[in-house]
Amino acid sequence: MAQVIAAPGPQTQPADEREARVHLAAAYRLVDRFGMTDLIYNHISLRIPGREHHFLINPWGLMYREITASSLVKIDLDGNVVGENAWPVNPAGFVIHSAVHRARPEVNCVIHTHTPYGAAVAAIDSGLLPISQFAMRFYGRVAYHDYEGLAVSEEERDRLAEDLGDNAVMILRNHGLLTTGRTVGEAFVSMDYLERACRIQIEAQSTGANIVIPPRDVCEMAANQFGPEEHERAWPALLRMLDELDPSYKD
């Protein structure tokens, strides 16, 4: 494992920041276990409670399975590292995540992935189709952002925020997936559902058979049947699973 110069230990961190670090580190480990990583790339960010609008993001250079609560980097909305940490931050991570955190103060967690199935759906002109129960959750609730190259330009930040609007989920054309949430659990469960929806769509389309799309009113009804209890119940269960497998994310 790479040597990490970590942030100050738990004894010097405010309780709310410590809790945020533990939950975010758990998300990184779970994204890894669910097979949604891209080497050292992609990003999950979490706003730290407080008026400073600081948020946590991964150290650029660590695999998701290496990330712990203390290794996460704290930055401000201008991309400046807050406190001591020798690891840099991926510029694309800063641009994409700061765009959402700036524009949507109610959003605390942002997850971005480059999974094969997500990128495949992002390359299809129809986008996400309502052909599975997983996809119904997002019916009429998915934003799209056209590809502009690597997201390293701050000029793209306003366009990202504008395209996202008040949606919780966005597909980055020819790129990947993005979900948001008031909590880490909400953003993670949304990403899990979105990833499953993309996989089912690509596998169904690969058969060459005609695709069945339910009537619009049925899709709208199904979308409205999903509620907040999904992530409220699922996230604690995911943490219990992770604690049994490898609790080192809390370090």
C-alpha positions as CSV (number, residue, x, y, z in Angstrom):
1,M,0.0,0.0,0.0
2,A,1.2,3.5,-0.8
3,Q,2.5,5.6,2.0
4,V,-0.1,8.2,2.9
5,I,0.5,11.5,4.7
6,A,-2.9,11.7,6.4
7,A,-5.0,14.5,7.8
8,P,-4.9,15.1,11.5
9,G,-6.1,12.1,13.5
10,P,-9.5,11.6,15.0
11,Q,-8.5,13.1,18.3
12,T,-8.1,16.6,16.6
13,Q,-11.0,16.4,14.2
14,P,-14.5,17.8,15.0
15,A,-17.0,15.0,15.5
16,D,-19.0,15.9,12.4
17,E,-15.9,15.9,10.2
18,R,-14.8,12.6,11.6
19,E,-18.2,11.1,10.8
20,A,-18.1,12.5,7.3
21,R,-14.7,11.0,6.7
22,V,-15.8,7.6,7.8
23,H,-18.9,7.5,5.7
24,L,-17.0,8.8,2.6
25,A,-14.2,6.3,3.0
26,A,-16.9,3.6,3.3
27,A,-18.3,4.8,0.0
28,Y,-14.9,4.5,-1.7
29,R,-14.5,0.9,-0.4
30,L,-18.0,-0.1,-1.5
31,V,-17.6,1.4,-5.0
32,D,-14.5,-0.7,-5.3
33,R,-16.2,-3.9,-4.1
34,F,-19.1,-3.3,-6.4
35,G,-16.7,-3.1,-9.4
36,M,-17.3,0.6,-10.3
37,T,-13.8,1.9,-10.1
38,D,-11.4,3.1,-12.8
39,L,-7.8,2.6,-11.4
40,I,-7.0,5.8,-9.4
41,Y,-9.5,8.0,-11.3
42,N,-13.1,9.1,-10.6
43,H,-14.2,10.8,-7.5
44,I,-16.6,10.8,-4.6
45,S,-16.9,14.1,-2.7
46,L,-18.7,15.0,0.5
47,R,-19.4,18.4,2.0
48,I,-18.3,18.9,5.6
49,P,-20.9,20.6,7.7
50,G,-20.0,24.3,8.3
51,R,-20.1,27.7,6.8
52,E,-16.7,27.2,5.2
53,H,-18.1,25.0,2.4
54,H,-15.2,22.6,2.6
55,F,-15.5,19.2,1.1
56,L,-13.6,15.9,1.2
57,I,-12.3,14.1,-1.9
58,N,-9.9,11.2,-2.7
59,P,-6.1,11.6,-2.8
60,W,-5.1,11.4,-6.4
61,G,-2.9,8.3,-6.6
62,L,-4.6,5.9,-4.3
63,M,-6.8,3.0,-5.4
64,Y,-10.2,3.1,-3.9
65,R,-9.5,0.0,-1.8
66,E,-6.6,1.9,-0.1
67,I,-8.6,5.0,0.9
68,T,-9.2,5.5,4.6
69,A,-11.0,8.2,6.6
70,S,-7.8,9.9,7.5
71,S,-6.3,9.9,4.0
72,L,-9.1,11.9,2.4
73,V,-8.2,15.4,1.3
74,K,-10.1,18.5,2.5
75,I,-10.4,21.3,-0.1
76,D,-12.4,24.5,-0.5
77,L,-14.5,25.5,-3.5
78,D,-11.5,27.0,-5.2
79,G,-9.6,23.8,-5.0
80,N,-7.2,24.8,-2.3
81,V,-6.1,22.0,0.1
82,V,-7.2,22.8,3.7
83,G,-4.8,21.5,6.3
84,E,-1.9,19.1,5.8
85,N,-2.0,16.5,3.1
86,A,0.8,15.7,0.6
87,W,-1.5,14.1,-2.0
88,P,-2.7,16.2,-4.9
89,V,-6.4,16.4,-6.1
90,N,-7.4,15.3,-9.6
91,P,-8.3,18.6,-11.5
92,A,-11.2,16.9,-13.2
93,G,-12.5,15.8,-9.8
94,F,-12.3,19.4,-8.6
95,V,-14.1,20.9,-11.6
96,I,-17.0,18.4,-11.7
97,H,-17.6,18.2,-8.0
98,S,-17.1,21.9,-7.2
99,A,-19.6,22.7,-10.0
100,V,-22.3,20.7,-8.1
101,H,-21.3,21.8,-4.6
102,R,-21.3,25.5,-5.7
103,A,-24.7,25.4,-7.4
104,R,-26.6,23.0,-5.1
105,P,-26.1,23.8,-1.4
106,E,-28.5,21.0,-0.5
107,V,-26.3,18.4,-2.1
108,N,-23.7,17.0,0.2
109,C,-22.4,14.0,-1.7
110,V,-21.4,13.6,-5.4
111,I,-20.3,10.3,-7.0
112,H,-18.8,10.1,-10.5
113,T,-17.9,6.8,-12.3
114,H,-16.6,5.6,-15.6
115,T,-18.0,2.1,-15.7
116,P,-18.3,0.3,-19.0
117,Y,-22.0,0.0,-18.9
118,G,-22.5,3.6,-17.8
119,A,-20.1,4.9,-20.4
120,A,-21.9,2.7,-23.0
121,V,-25.3,4.2,-22.2
122,A,-23.7,7.7,-22.2
123,A,-22.7,7.1,-25.8
124,I,-26.2,6.1,-27.0
125,D,-28.3,8.9,-28.4
126,S,-31.4,7.7,-26.6
127,G,-29.7,7.8,-23.2
128,L,-31.2,5.8,-20.4
129,L,-34.3,3.9,-21.4
130,P,-37.1,2.9,-19.0
131,I,-36.9,-0.8,-19.7
132,S,-36.2,-2.2,-16.1
133,Q,-37.4,-1.5,-12.7
134,F,-34.0,-0.1,-11.8
135,A,-34.3,2.4,-14.6
136,M,-37.9,3.4,-13.6
137,R,-36.5,5.1,-10.5
138,F,-34.9,7.7,-12.8
139,Y,-37.7,8.2,-15.3
140,G,-37.9,11.9,-16.2
141,R,-35.3,12.6,-13.6
142,V,-32.0,12.3,-15.5
143,A,-30.0,15.3,-16.8
144,Y,-27.5,15.1,-19.6
145,H,-24.2,17.0,-20.2
146,D,-22.5,16.9,-23.6
147,Y,-18.9,15.9,-23.8
148,E,-16.3,18.7,-23.8
149,G,-13.1,16.7,-23.4
150,L,-11.4,16.1,-20.1
151,A,-13.3,18.2,-17.4
152,V,-10.3,20.3,-16.4
153,S,-11.6,23.7,-17.5
154,E,-13.3,25.9,-14.9
155,E,-15.3,27.4,-17.8
156,E,-17.1,24.1,-18.0
157,R,-18.2,24.3,-14.4
158,D,-21.2,26.6,-15.1
159,R,-22.4,24.4,-17.9
160,L,-22.2,21.3,-15.8
161,A,-24.3,23.0,-13.1
162,E,-26.8,24.4,-15.6
163,D,-27.3,21.0,-17.3
164,L,-27.7,19.3,-13.9
165,G,-30.4,21.8,-12.9
166,D,-32.4,20.4,-9.9
167,N,-31.9,16.8,-10.9
168,A,-30.1,14.3,-8.6
169,V,-28.6,12.3,-11.5
170,M,-26.7,13.2,-14.6
171,I,-25.3,11.2,-17.5
172,L,-22.1,12.8,-18.9
173,R,-22.3,12.1,-22.6
174,N,-19.4,9.9,-23.9
175,H,-18.0,9.9,-20.4
176,G,-19.8,8.4,-17.5
177,L,-22.4,8.7,-14.7
178,L,-22.9,11.1,-11.8
179,T,-25.3,10.9,-8.8
180,T,-25.9,13.3,-5.9
181,G,-27.4,13.0,-2.5
182,R,-28.1,14.8,0.8
183,T,-26.1,11.9,2.3
184,V,-23.5,9.5,1.2
185,G,-26.0,6.6,1.4
186,E,-28.5,8.4,-0.9
187,A,-25.8,9.1,-3.5
188,F,-24.4,5.6,-3.3
189,V,-27.8,3.8,-3.6
190,S,-28.7,6.0,-6.6
191,M,-25.4,5.1,-8.3
192,D,-26.0,1.4,-7.6
193,Y,-29.5,1.6,-9.2
194,L,-28.2,3.6,-12.1
195,E,-25.3,1.2,-12.8
196,R,-27.7,-1.8,-12.7
197,A,-30.1,0.0,-15.0
198,C,-27.3,0.7,-17.5
199,R,-26.1,-2.9,-17.4
200,I,-29.6,-4.3,-18.0
201,Q,-30.1,-1.9,-20.9
202,I,-26.9,-2.8,-22.7
203,E,-27.4,-6.5,-22.2
204,A,-31.0,-6.2,-23.4
205,Q,-30.0,-4.2,-26.5
206,S,-27.1,-6.6,-27.2
207,T,-29.7,-9.4,-27.9
208,G,-31.0,-7.6,-30.9
209,A,-34.6,-8.3,-29.9
210,N,-37.3,-5.7,-29.8
211,I,-37.2,-3.7,-26.5
212,V,-40.4,-3.4,-24.5
213,I,-41.0,0.1,-23.1
214,P,-44.0,0.4,-20.7
215,P,-46.5,3.2,-21.3
216,R,-45.5,6.7,-20.1
217,D,-48.1,6.8,-17.3
218,V,-46.8,3.4,-15.9
219,C,-43.2,4.7,-16.0
220,E,-44.3,7.9,-14.2
221,M,-46.2,5.9,-11.6
222,A,-43.3,3.6,-11.0
223,A,-40.8,6.5,-10.6
224,N,-43.1,8.0,-8.0
225,Q,-43.2,4.8,-6.0
226,F,-39.5,5.0,-5.0
227,G,-39.0,6.8,-1.7
228,P,-36.2,7.9,0.6
229,E,-36.4,4.7,2.8
230,E,-34.4,2.9,0.2
231,H,-31.1,4.5,1.1
232,E,-32.1,5.0,4.8
233,R,-32.4,1.2,5.2
234,A,-29.7,0.1,2.7
235,W,-26.8,2.3,3.8
236,P,-26.6,0.9,7.4
237,A,-26.7,-2.6,6.0
238,L,-23.9,-1.8,3.6
239,L,-21.8,-0.4,6.4
240,R,-22.4,-3.6,8.5
241,M,-21.3,-5.7,5.5
242,L,-18.2,-3.6,5.1
243,D,-17.4,-3.8,8.8
244,E,-17.5,-7.6,8.6
245,L,-15.3,-7.7,5.5
246,D,-12.7,-5.0,6.2
247,P,-13.2,-2.2,8.8
248,S,-9.9,-0.6,8.0
249,Y,-11.7,2.2,6.0
250,K,-12.3,3.8,9.4
251,D,-8.6,4.4,10.1
